Amino acid sequence: MLAAISSPAANGFHIGPLFIHAYGLAYVVGVAAAVYLTRRRWEALGGDRELVYEVALWGFPAGVVGGRLYFIATSFNEMPKHWWGPFAVWDGGMGIWGGIALGTLVGLWVLHRRGANIPQFMDAAAPGILVAQGIGRVGNYFNQELYGAPSSLPWAVEIAPAHRYSGYLQYSTFEPMFLYELIWDFLFAAALIWLGRLRQVRPPGLFALYVAGYSGFRIFEETQRIDPSKYLFGMRLNFYVASVLCFIGLCWFVWLQLGAPARTSRRAVSDPA
C-alpha cells in the first residue's frame, strides 16, 4: 500500500489534568455550527435568534438521550462493561435515528409553545443538522470506528488492532465510512441551501428531503459497515430503518409539493431569501 489515512494515537487530549474526548468535542462543535447556520437562516426569514438558542438548549440534550437509548436498545452488547456503561457516550455508541427523533420532537414542542412557524423553522434547521452530523463523524475517526470492509485504496483508514472487529484482525486498512458520510452530509447540506434559495420548495420540504437524502445514504452505508449489529433477513437492522425513512421522506416531500394543506401559525415569517 502506497498511502492510507493514519488513525490518531489517542481519542482525545489533555488540558492540564482534564482529558478532552474528541468524540464529545466533535458533538459540541457540530451543535455550535448547526446553531450558527440555523440562526442565520432563521433571521433571514425574519425570525428571532433567541428561539434558535432555546430550541438548541432543549433539543441537544434530548438528542443525546435519544441517541443513547437507541444504541442501548439495538446494540446493548456493545456497551462498555461497567456500571456506567449506559452513560459512557464519550466512548461512542450514539444511534443517530434516536437522537434526531427525540431531539426533533422536543424542538417541535418548544416551537409549538412559542407559536413559531414550525414548517419554516424545520426548513431553516435542516442544513445545520446535516452539518452537525458530518462534524460528529470526526469523533468516529478519533474513536477508530464506523469503517467498512478491508481496503487498499489510497484513502483507506488505518485501524489499530485493538479497534478491529472480530474476523478482521489480520487486516490493517479499511473503507473510511465516517469520511464518506462526512462528505455526503456537507455536500447535501449545501444542496439544500441552494434549493431553498430557489423559493420553489414548500416548507417543510427541505426537512423532508433531509430525511430522505440522509436515510438514502445510510442505505448504502449499512451495506458496507462491518461492525457488530442486529440482523434481520440477512441485512443490518438499520438498513431497514433507513429504507423506511427514505421512503417516508420522499412521500412526505411529494405530498407537500403537490398541495398539502398549508398550516399557519401565530408568528409566520416570509419565505427564505
Secondary structure as the mmCIF struct_conf table of DSSP 4:
data_model
#
loop_
_struct_conf.conf_type_id
_struct_conf.id
_struct_conf.beg_label_comp_id
_struct_conf.beg_label_asym_id
_struct_conf.beg_label_seq_id
_struct_conf.end_label_comp_id
_struct_conf.end_label_asym_id
_struct_conf.end_label_seq_id
STRN STRN1 ILE A 5 ILE A 5
HELX_LH_PP_P HELX_LH_PP_P1 SER A 6 PRO A 8
BEND BEND1 ALA A 9 ASN A 11
STRN STRN2 GLY A 12 ILE A 15
TURN_TY1_P TURN_TY1_P1 GLY A 16 PRO A 17
STRN STRN3 LEU A 18 HIS A 21
HELX_RH_AL_P HELX_RH_AL_P1 ALA A 22 ALA A 44
TURN_TY1_P TURN_TY1_P2 LEU A 45 GLY A 46
HELX_RH_AL_P HELX_RH_AL_P2 ARG A 49 THR A 74
HELX_RH_3T_P HELX_RH_3T_P1 PHE A 76 GLU A 78
BEND BEND2 MET A 79 MET A 79
BEND BEND3 LYS A 81 HIS A 82
TURN_TY1_P TURN_TY1_P3 TRP A 83 TRP A 84
HELX_RH_3T_P HELX_RH_3T_P2 GLY A 85 PHE A 87
HELX_RH_3T_P HELX_RH_3T_P3 VAL A 89 ASP A 91
HELX_RH_AL_P HELX_RH_AL_P3 ILE A 96 ARG A 114
TURN_TY1_P TURN_TY1_P4 GLY A 115 GLY A 115
STRN STRN4 ALA A 116 ALA A 116
HELX_RH_AL_P HELX_RH_AL_P4 ILE A 118 ASN A 143
TURN_TY1_P TURN_TY1_P5 GLN A 144 GLN A 144
BEND BEND4 LEU A 146 LEU A 146
STRN STRN5 GLY A 148 GLY A 148
BEND BEND5 ALA A 149 ALA A 149
STRN STRN6 PRO A 150 PRO A 150
BEND BEND6 LEU A 153 LEU A 153
TURN_TY1_P TURN_TY1_P6 PRO A 154 TRP A 155
STRN STRN7 VAL A 157 GLU A 158
HELX_RH_3T_P HELX_RH_3T_P4 PRO A 161 HIS A 163
HELX_LH_PP_P HELX_LH_PP_P2 ARG A 164 TYR A 165
TURN_TY1_P TURN_TY1_P7 SER A 166 GLY A 167
TURN_TY1_P TURN_TY1_P8 LEU A 169 GLN A 170
STRN STRN8 THR A 173 PHE A 174
HELX_RH_AL_P HELX_RH_AL_P5 MET A 177 GLY A 196
TURN_TY1_P TURN_TY1_P9 ARG A 197 ARG A 199
TURN_TY1_P TURN_TY1_P10 PRO A 203 PRO A 204
HELX_RH_AL_P HELX_RH_AL_P6 GLY A 205 GLN A 224
STRN STRN9 ARG A 225 ARG A 225
BEND BEND7 ASP A 227 ASP A 227
STRN STRN10 TYR A 231 LEU A 232
TURN_TY1_P TURN_TY1_P11 PHE A 233 GLY A 234
STRN STRN11 MET A 235 ARG A 236
HELX_RH_AL_P HELX_RH_AL_P7 LEU A 237 GLN A 257
TURN_TY1_P TURN_TY1_P12 LEU A 258 GLY A 259
HELX_LH_PP_P HELX_LH_PP_P3 ALA A 260 ALA A 262
TURN_TY1_P TURN_TY1_P13 ARG A 266 ARG A 266
STRN STRN12 ARG A 267 ARG A 267
HELX_LH_PP_P HELX_LH_PP_P4 SER A 270 PRO A 272
#
